[in-house]
Amino acid sequence: MKTLSSAAKARRVMGAFMLGVVTVVALSYWHSREKLEASRRPLPNVELVRIDDTREELAELYGKPLLINFWASWCEPCREEMPALQRLKNRMEGRLRVIAISVDQDVNLIDEFNRRYELDFAPYWDPDSRLAEQLGIELYPTTLLVSAEGIWLDRVVGERHWDSEEMIDYINELNGGVWQ
């Protein structure tokens, strides 16, 4: 029986590892494309719950382009991007609605988070992640970009510098250049 040299074994292990990486990347791309293709459709008119337990329909927020950010207080990228969302909201006041929906189960964590980061946009709450699941959100932060008519335009997974010119231009482009 022929035995493999340690270099040959290492090449086989590395090859198997690389095959695994390529498979994971391909499946992730396929999964994200499938979800992106599910966008460009009307968002369901769901009930949103604020941390003070007041409720409103998502459709009540239409009329301006809408950015919906799903986040959690335990999520480091969420904490990193929140100040940029606040700056975006301040800069685009009257032209873009920015809302954040926390999936934290403890409303006190959300309130504390909003105070710490000096957030003044309405804090919504999805403690059982029912809305997040309904919209196919699995990672945080995830941001949905929605037209003024309630059409789901894009899903952005991960932290972004939302107040950058690049992102503002992207949101504007998705909405047909409404801010020009």
PyMOL commands that set and color helices and strands:
alter all, ss='L'
color gray80, all
select helices_A, chain A and resi 6-37+58-61+76-91+107-116+130-134+165-174
alter helices_A, ss='H'
color red, helices_A
select strands_A, chain A and resi 47-49+55-57+66-71+97-102+123-125+142-146+152-157
alter strands_A, ss='S'
color yellow, strands_A
deselect
rebuild
show_as cartoon
